[in-house]
Amino acid sequence: MSEIIIIAAVSENNVIGKDGKIPWNIKEDLQRFRKLTLNNPVIMGRKTYESLPVKPLKDRINIVLTRQKDFNPPGIIVKKSLEDAIEFCKNYDKVFIIGGQAVFEDGLKIADTLELTRVHKNYDGDAFFPEINFGEWVLKNKDVGEDYSFLTYVRKK
């Protein structure tokens, strides 16, 4: 069984996006995202896929969730549901859920680990990370910076 990991950058007011883009640019967050997800499956919704500056994400298995029958860009695997995508990834040690809002909402119910970048600022946005019930999670690692913190939570057993 794969470890299911949600990875996201989230503002203080839970914004994850605006107009199909991430409203900040934190080089260290992008480096961390790449390091953690490299050579692993990444599951995302269609809008998240379409917002990527470079498609598909290099050196990762890109799985896009959509119900659009004619959506089939080269270099990706299309699945209709998060459950189908997780089943497809069952032989991998880790699988990363990378967004967007609806995929995070579904993923939060089944994730084992949260890899969050907490951006220490409020932003205007139209896509939000779901509320986390922190009673279900244990903070395993915290790396605090001036403008952001890297936080790793593991679901309580």
C-alpha positions as CSV (number, residue, x, y, z in Angstrom):
1,M,0.0,0.0,0.0
2,S,1.3,3.4,-1.0
3,E,1.9,6.2,1.5
4,I,-0.5,8.9,0.3
5,I,1.0,12.4,0.7
6,I,-0.7,15.8,0.2
7,I,1.8,18.4,-0.8
8,A,0.7,22.1,-0.9
9,A,1.7,25.7,-0.3
10,V,-1.0,27.4,1.7
11,S,-1.3,31.1,2.8
12,E,-2.3,32.1,6.3
13,N,-5.9,32.4,5.1
14,N,-5.8,29.0,3.3
15,V,-5.5,30.4,-0.2
16,I,-3.8,28.0,-2.7
17,G,-4.6,29.9,-5.9
18,K,-6.0,32.8,-7.8
19,D,-7.1,32.9,-11.5
20,G,-5.4,29.5,-12.1
21,K,-2.0,30.6,-10.6
22,I,-0.2,30.4,-7.3
23,P,-0.2,34.0,-6.0
24,W,3.4,33.9,-4.6
25,N,6.8,32.7,-5.9
26,I,8.9,31.0,-3.3
27,K,12.0,29.4,-4.9
28,E,12.6,27.2,-1.9
29,D,9.1,25.9,-1.9
30,L,9.4,24.9,-5.6
31,Q,12.8,23.2,-4.9
32,R,11.2,21.3,-2.0
33,F,8.2,20.3,-4.1
34,R,10.6,19.0,-6.8
35,K,12.8,17.1,-4.4
36,L,9.9,15.4,-2.6
37,T,7.9,14.5,-5.7
38,L,10.7,13.5,-8.1
39,N,10.4,9.9,-9.5
40,N,7.0,9.5,-7.9
41,P,3.4,9.6,-9.1
42,V,1.7,13.0,-8.8
43,I,-2.1,13.2,-8.8
44,M,-3.8,16.5,-9.8
45,G,-7.1,17.8,-11.2
46,R,-7.3,19.0,-14.8
47,K,-7.3,22.7,-13.9
48,T,-4.1,22.2,-11.9
49,Y,-2.5,20.4,-14.8
50,E,-3.6,23.1,-17.2
51,S,-2.0,25.7,-14.9
52,L,1.4,24.1,-14.9
53,P,4.0,26.3,-16.7
54,V,5.7,23.1,-18.1
55,K,3.6,20.1,-18.8
56,P,3.8,17.3,-17.8
57,L,6.0,17.6,-14.7
58,K,9.4,16.1,-15.7
59,D,10.6,12.9,-14.1
60,R,7.3,12.1,-12.4
61,I,4.3,10.0,-13.3
62,N,1.6,12.6,-14.0
63,I,-1.9,11.5,-13.3
64,V,-4.7,13.9,-14.1
65,L,-8.3,13.5,-12.8
66,T,-11.0,14.5,-15.2
67,R,-14.4,13.4,-16.4
68,Q,-13.7,14.9,-19.9
69,K,-13.7,12.0,-22.3
70,D,-11.6,13.9,-24.9
71,F,-8.9,15.0,-22.5
72,N,-5.7,13.1,-23.3
73,P,-2.5,15.2,-23.6
74,P,0.7,13.3,-24.2
75,G,2.8,12.2,-21.3
76,I,0.0,11.9,-18.7
77,I,-2.3,9.2,-17.4
78,V,-6.0,10.2,-17.1
79,K,-8.2,8.8,-14.4
80,K,-11.8,9.5,-13.6
81,S,-11.5,9.5,-9.8
82,L,-9.0,9.8,-7.0
83,E,-9.8,6.2,-6.0
84,D,-8.9,5.0,-9.5
85,A,-5.7,7.0,-9.4
86,I,-4.7,5.7,-6.0
87,E,-5.4,2.1,-7.2
88,F,-3.2,2.7,-10.3
89,C,-0.4,3.8,-7.9
90,K,-0.6,0.8,-5.5
91,N,2.8,-0.5,-6.4
92,Y,4.6,2.7,-5.6
93,D,6.0,3.5,-2.2
94,K,4.7,7.1,-2.3
95,V,2.0,8.9,-4.2
96,F,1.6,12.7,-4.0
97,I,-1.7,14.6,-4.3
98,I,-0.8,18.1,-5.6
99,G,-4.1,19.8,-6.1
100,G,-6.3,21.6,-6.7
101,Q,-9.1,22.4,-4.2
102,A,-11.5,19.6,-4.9
103,V,-8.7,17.0,-5.1
104,F,-7.3,18.2,-1.8
105,E,-10.7,17.9,-0.2
106,D,-11.1,14.3,-1.3
107,G,-7.4,13.6,-0.5
108,L,-7.5,14.9,3.0
109,K,-9.9,12.1,3.9
110,I,-7.3,9.4,3.0
111,A,-3.9,11.0,3.2
112,D,-1.2,9.6,5.5
113,T,1.1,12.6,5.4
114,L,0.7,16.4,4.8
115,E,3.8,18.2,3.4
116,L,2.7,21.9,3.8
117,T,4.5,25.1,3.0
118,R,2.7,27.7,5.2
119,V,3.1,31.1,3.6
120,H,3.2,33.7,6.4
121,K,0.8,36.1,4.6
122,N,-2.8,36.5,3.6
123,Y,-3.6,36.5,-0.1
124,D,-6.7,37.2,-2.2
125,G,-7.7,34.0,-3.9
126,D,-10.4,31.8,-5.5
127,A,-9.0,28.4,-4.6
128,F,-8.6,27.3,-1.0
129,F,-7.0,24.5,1.0
130,P,-9.7,22.6,3.1
131,E,-9.8,23.1,6.8
132,I,-7.6,20.6,8.6
133,N,-8.8,18.9,11.8
134,F,-5.4,19.1,13.6
135,G,-6.7,16.6,16.2
136,E,-6.2,13.9,13.6
137,W,-2.5,14.9,12.9
138,V,0.8,15.0,14.6
139,L,3.4,17.6,13.6
140,K,6.6,15.6,12.8
141,N,8.8,18.3,11.4
142,K,8.8,22.1,11.3
143,D,11.3,24.3,9.5
144,V,10.5,27.9,10.1
145,G,11.6,30.7,7.8
146,E,10.9,34.4,7.7
147,D,8.2,34.3,5.0
148,Y,7.2,30.7,5.1
149,S,7.5,27.4,7.1
150,F,7.8,23.8,5.9
151,L,5.5,21.6,8.0
152,T,5.2,17.8,7.9
153,Y,2.2,16.2,9.6
154,V,1.5,12.5,10.0
155,R,-2.0,11.1,10.6
156,K,-2.5,9.8,14.1
157,K,-2.8,6.0,14.1
